[in-house]
Amino acid sequence: MIEKIEITQRFNFKRLNRHYECFTIDLVNNNAYYKISERGSGDKFLSEHSLCDDSWIDILVDLRKSMTSTIHSFNDSQKDRFLQDFNDLKLFEDFESEEFTYFEKIELIYSCTVIIYSTDNFEEYSFKNNFPPNWIGFGEILMELFGFDVLHLNYQRQLVTPLYFDIRNDGVYLKDKLPLKTIEFGHYRTYPYELPNPRLIINFSEGRIDGYIEKELTGSDRELILELLERYHVYMWIFDEYHRKSNARDPDDLEGYDWYLEIVFEGDIIWHIFGYNDYPDTYVGLAQEVIEITGMDLLEVDTISDGDLELFDKFGNEKINGN
């Protein structure tokens, strides 16, 4: 018999703005609650550069507000109905967990761990991208039991993951391909510590490029940027198949540089990734072409060691060539 279910969700927004929560459903005592101690220490930073897109701020603030010390109670009849519906979902039948740790070299906008405690054992399932097929159905039965959106499906519609979106080499699709609103990139030293400020902001809506390059965004600029994103499979960077280098070898300098890349689409739909001194496989190829085009090392490829560069060339070329 299932006695307890723990749902731990992790949201990563711009740089230091993160949210962690653990919602525990105690089926022995007929109640549920948040473990407030699961809140991450990075939840205090909301100050951002005035030019940055702030689509994430309302989401983060509401996530924090929803995590209260309230004890949510239910009766035996409601519990029996929930357990029946949960068993009917077969939520994790034939499901393969994704391997990841609390500290990842490359972090995505969302990850989740579910632990199911039964009378004589427990099962743990983790994922970043391969959502269980009936995850939305799970959210719906939780909504029915508690009256609020435990899985934050309302906000999952604004986060680029495979739950609601089709992510391809050439862009992100809902029904149609989503038009871009802004792109923001930052790269900063972790020791000695630098404040994480954006290095480049491309505002498609206002027709501006700001940061290390400041200019009006021309039609040819737009075409070139979209071409580079597609050529180097940037939209696919959120998938593990583009993290082969980071899984193969730790960077030489573990006190090196952190970075982030955020793409916001029309409708304030957010694609976000950041890394701790490591990068997706095709990052270096993109960085080197940016140097050729601009004459500037905007993606800071010069901070990567020669040994790591060789691995990035190997794995990146394999991806670009379809291997």
C-alpha positions as CSV (number, residue, x, y, z in Angstrom):
1,M,0.0,0.0,0.0
2,I,1.2,3.5,-0.8
3,E,1.8,5.5,2.4
4,K,3.5,8.7,1.2
5,I,4.3,10.5,-2.1
6,E,7.0,13.2,-2.2
7,I,7.1,15.6,-5.3
8,T,10.2,17.7,-5.4
9,Q,10.2,20.3,-8.2
10,R,13.1,22.6,-9.1
11,F,12.7,25.8,-11.3
12,N,15.8,27.7,-12.6
13,F,15.3,31.2,-13.9
14,K,17.8,33.9,-14.5
15,R,21.1,33.2,-12.8
16,L,20.6,33.4,-9.1
17,N,16.8,33.2,-9.2
18,R,15.8,29.6,-8.4
19,H,13.0,27.9,-6.7
20,Y,12.9,24.5,-5.0
21,E,9.9,22.9,-3.4
22,C,8.9,19.5,-1.9
23,F,5.2,18.7,-1.6
24,T,4.5,15.6,0.6
25,I,1.3,13.7,0.5
26,D,0.9,11.7,3.7
27,L,-1.7,9.0,2.9
28,V,-1.4,7.5,6.4
29,N,-2.4,10.7,8.2
30,N,-4.6,12.1,5.4
31,N,-2.8,15.3,5.0
32,A,-0.2,17.0,2.8
33,Y,2.2,19.9,3.2
34,Y,5.3,21.7,1.8
35,K,8.7,21.1,3.3
36,I,9.6,24.7,3.7
37,S,13.3,23.8,4.3
38,E,13.5,22.7,0.7
39,R,13.5,26.3,-0.4
40,G,16.8,27.1,-2.0
41,S,19.1,29.8,-0.7
42,G,19.2,31.5,-4.1
43,D,15.6,32.7,-3.8
44,K,16.4,36.2,-2.6
45,F,17.7,37.8,-5.9
46,L,15.2,39.6,-8.0
47,S,17.2,42.6,-9.1
48,E,17.9,42.5,-12.8
49,H,19.4,44.6,-15.5
50,S,16.8,47.1,-16.8
51,L,17.2,45.8,-20.4
52,C,16.5,42.2,-19.5
53,D,13.3,40.5,-20.3
54,D,11.5,39.9,-17.0
55,S,8.8,37.4,-18.1
56,W,10.0,35.0,-15.4
57,I,9.6,37.3,-12.4
58,D,5.8,36.9,-11.9
59,I,6.2,33.1,-12.2
60,L,9.0,33.0,-9.6
61,V,7.1,35.3,-7.2
62,D,3.9,33.2,-7.4
63,L,5.8,29.9,-6.9
64,R,7.3,31.3,-3.7
65,K,3.9,32.6,-2.5
66,S,2.2,29.3,-3.1
67,M,4.6,27.4,-0.9
68,T,3.1,28.0,2.5
69,S,3.0,26.1,5.9
70,T,-0.7,25.2,5.4
71,I,-1.6,21.6,6.2
72,H,-3.9,20.3,3.5
73,S,-6.3,17.6,4.8
74,F,-8.5,15.1,3.1
75,N,-10.9,12.4,4.2
76,D,-10.8,8.6,3.6
77,S,-13.2,8.8,0.7
78,Q,-11.1,11.4,-1.1
79,K,-7.9,9.3,-0.4
80,D,-9.5,6.2,-1.8
81,R,-10.6,8.1,-4.9
82,F,-7.1,9.5,-5.3
83,L,-5.4,6.2,-4.9
84,Q,-7.8,4.6,-7.4
85,D,-7.2,7.3,-10.0
86,F,-3.4,7.2,-9.3
87,N,-3.3,3.5,-9.8
88,D,-5.4,3.7,-13.0
89,L,-2.9,6.3,-14.4
90,K,0.0,3.7,-14.2
91,L,2.1,6.9,-14.1
92,F,5.5,5.3,-14.0
93,E,4.8,2.0,-15.8
94,D,7.8,1.3,-18.1
95,F,9.2,4.7,-17.2
96,E,12.9,5.2,-17.4
97,S,14.3,7.8,-15.0
98,E,16.8,10.4,-16.1
99,E,20.1,10.4,-14.3
100,F,20.9,13.7,-12.6
101,T,22.3,14.9,-9.4
102,Y,21.5,17.8,-7.1
103,F,24.4,19.7,-8.5
104,E,24.5,19.5,-12.3
105,K,27.2,21.0,-14.6
106,I,24.4,22.0,-17.0
107,E,21.0,23.0,-15.5
108,L,17.6,23.3,-17.2
109,I,14.6,25.4,-16.4
110,Y,12.7,22.5,-14.8
111,S,13.4,19.2,-13.1
112,C,11.4,16.9,-10.9
113,T,11.8,13.9,-8.5
114,V,8.9,11.8,-7.3
115,I,9.4,9.3,-4.4
116,I,6.6,6.8,-3.7
117,Y,6.9,5.2,-0.3
118,S,4.9,2.0,0.2
119,T,4.5,-0.2,3.2
120,D,7.6,-2.3,2.5
121,N,9.7,-0.4,-0.1
122,F,10.0,2.9,-2.0
123,E,10.5,3.9,-5.7
124,E,12.2,7.0,-6.9
125,Y,11.7,8.6,-10.4
126,S,13.6,11.6,-11.7
127,F,13.2,13.6,-14.9
128,K,14.1,16.8,-16.7
129,N,12.7,16.2,-20.1
130,N,11.1,12.8,-20.5
131,F,7.9,13.6,-18.6
132,P,5.8,10.5,-17.8
133,P,3.0,10.2,-20.4
134,N,0.3,10.8,-17.9
135,W,1.9,13.7,-16.0
136,I,-0.8,16.1,-17.0
137,G,-3.4,13.6,-15.7
138,F,-1.5,13.3,-12.5
139,G,-1.7,17.1,-12.1
140,E,-5.4,17.0,-12.7
141,I,-6.1,14.4,-10.0
142,L,-3.9,16.4,-7.6
143,M,-5.9,19.5,-8.5
144,E,-9.1,17.6,-7.7
145,L,-7.8,16.4,-4.3
146,F,-6.3,19.7,-3.1
147,G,-7.9,22.4,-5.2
148,F,-4.7,24.0,-6.5
149,D,-2.1,23.3,-9.2
150,V,0.5,21.2,-7.3
151,L,2.5,20.4,-10.5
152,H,2.3,24.0,-11.7
153,L,0.8,23.0,-15.1
154,N,-0.3,26.5,-15.5
155,Y,3.3,27.7,-15.6
156,Q,4.6,24.6,-17.5
157,R,2.7,26.2,-20.5
158,Q,5.3,29.0,-20.3
159,L,8.4,26.9,-19.9
160,V,9.9,25.2,-23.0
161,T,10.0,21.5,-22.1
162,P,8.6,18.6,-24.1
163,L,5.5,18.5,-21.9
164,Y,3.7,21.0,-24.1
165,F,6.2,22.0,-26.8
166,D,7.8,20.3,-29.8
167,I,11.5,21.3,-29.7
168,R,13.4,20.9,-33.0
169,N,16.7,22.0,-34.5
170,D,15.1,25.0,-36.2
171,G,12.9,26.3,-33.3
172,V,10.2,25.6,-30.8
173,Y,6.7,24.7,-31.9
174,L,3.3,24.7,-30.2
175,K,1.1,24.4,-33.2
176,D,3.2,26.8,-35.3
177,K,6.8,27.8,-34.8
178,L,7.1,30.3,-32.0
179,P,8.6,33.7,-33.0
180,L,11.5,35.0,-30.9
181,K,11.1,38.0,-28.6
182,T,14.5,38.2,-26.9
183,I,17.8,36.4,-26.5
184,E,20.1,37.0,-23.5
185,F,23.5,35.6,-22.8
186,G,25.8,36.0,-19.8
187,H,29.2,34.6,-18.9
188,Y,31.0,35.4,-15.6
189,R,33.8,34.4,-13.4
190,T,33.0,32.4,-10.3
191,Y,36.4,32.8,-8.6
192,P,37.2,35.6,-7.9
193,Y,33.4,36.1,-7.9
194,E,31.8,38.4,-10.5
195,L,28.2,39.5,-10.4
196,P,26.4,37.8,-13.2
197,N,25.5,40.6,-15.7
198,P,24.3,40.0,-19.3
199,R,27.0,40.2,-22.0
200,L,24.6,40.3,-24.9
201,I,20.9,41.1,-25.2
202,I,19.2,40.7,-28.6
203,N,15.7,42.3,-28.5
204,F,13.8,41.2,-31.6
205,S,10.7,43.1,-30.5
206,E,12.4,46.5,-30.2
207,G,15.0,45.8,-32.9
208,R,18.1,46.3,-30.7
209,I,21.3,44.6,-29.7
210,D,22.8,45.7,-26.4
211,G,25.7,44.7,-24.2
212,Y,29.2,44.2,-25.7
213,I,27.7,45.1,-29.0
214,E,25.3,48.0,-29.3
215,K,23.4,48.5,-32.6
216,E,20.1,48.5,-34.3
217,L,19.0,45.0,-35.3
218,T,18.8,44.8,-39.0
219,G,17.0,42.3,-41.2
220,S,20.2,40.7,-42.1
221,D,21.2,40.5,-38.4
222,R,17.9,38.7,-37.7
223,E,18.4,36.2,-40.5
224,L,22.0,35.5,-39.4
225,I,21.1,35.0,-35.7
226,L,18.3,32.6,-36.6
227,E,20.6,30.7,-39.0
228,L,23.2,30.3,-36.3
229,L,20.7,29.1,-33.7
230,E,19.6,26.4,-36.2
231,R,23.0,25.5,-37.5
232,Y,24.3,24.7,-34.0
233,H,21.1,23.1,-32.8
234,V,20.9,25.6,-29.9
235,Y,17.2,24.9,-29.2
236,M,18.3,21.3,-28.6
237,W,20.9,22.1,-25.9
238,I,18.4,21.3,-23.2
239,F,18.6,17.6,-24.1
240,D,21.2,15.2,-22.6
241,E,22.2,14.0,-26.1
242,Y,24.0,17.5,-26.4
243,H,25.8,17.1,-23.1
244,R,28.1,14.2,-24.1
245,K,31.3,16.2,-23.4
246,S,30.1,17.3,-19.9
247,N,29.3,13.7,-19.1
248,A,32.6,12.5,-20.5
249,R,35.1,14.8,-18.6
250,D,35.1,17.5,-16.0
251,P,36.6,20.8,-17.1
252,D,40.2,21.4,-16.1
253,D,39.4,24.5,-14.0
254,L,36.5,23.8,-11.6
255,E,36.7,27.3,-10.3
256,G,36.2,28.8,-13.7
257,Y,33.2,30.4,-15.3
258,D,29.4,30.1,-15.2
259,W,27.1,31.1,-18.0
260,Y,23.4,31.2,-19.0
261,L,21.4,31.5,-22.1
262,E,17.7,32.5,-22.2
263,I,15.5,32.7,-25.2
264,V,12.0,34.2,-24.7
265,F,9.4,33.7,-27.4
266,E,6.3,35.7,-28.1
267,G,3.7,35.1,-25.4
268,D,6.5,35.2,-22.8
269,I,7.4,31.5,-23.3
270,I,10.8,30.9,-21.8
271,W,13.6,28.6,-22.9
272,H,16.5,28.7,-20.4
273,I,19.7,26.8,-19.7
274,F,22.8,27.6,-17.6
275,G,26.1,25.9,-16.9
276,Y,28.8,25.6,-14.3
277,N,32.0,25.8,-16.2
278,D,30.8,23.4,-18.9
279,Y,28.8,23.7,-22.1
280,P,26.6,21.8,-24.5
281,D,28.5,20.0,-27.3
282,T,28.0,22.5,-30.1
283,Y,28.7,25.6,-27.9
284,V,32.3,25.9,-29.0
285,G,31.4,25.7,-32.7
286,L,28.9,28.5,-32.3
287,A,31.4,30.5,-30.3
288,Q,34.1,30.2,-32.9
289,E,31.8,31.3,-35.7
290,V,30.7,34.3,-33.6
291,I,34.4,35.3,-33.4
292,E,34.7,35.0,-37.2
293,I,31.6,37.2,-37.7
294,T,32.2,39.9,-35.1
295,G,35.9,39.7,-34.3
296,M,34.9,39.4,-30.6
297,D,35.0,36.4,-28.3
298,L,31.5,37.1,-27.1
299,L,30.9,33.5,-25.9
300,E,34.3,33.5,-24.1
301,V,35.7,30.4,-25.8
302,D,39.2,31.6,-24.7
303,T,38.3,30.5,-21.1
304,I,38.1,26.8,-22.2
305,S,41.2,24.6,-22.0
306,D,42.8,23.0,-25.1
307,G,41.9,19.5,-23.8
308,D,38.3,20.4,-23.4
309,L,38.2,22.2,-26.8
310,E,39.3,19.0,-28.5
311,L,36.4,17.1,-26.9
312,F,33.9,19.8,-27.9
313,D,35.2,19.7,-31.5
314,K,34.7,15.9,-31.5
315,F,31.2,15.8,-30.0
316,G,30.1,19.0,-31.7
317,N,31.1,17.9,-35.2
318,E,29.4,14.6,-34.7
319,K,26.2,16.4,-33.8
320,I,26.4,18.9,-36.7
321,N,27.1,16.1,-39.1
322,G,24.2,14.0,-37.9
323,N,26.1,11.3,-36.0
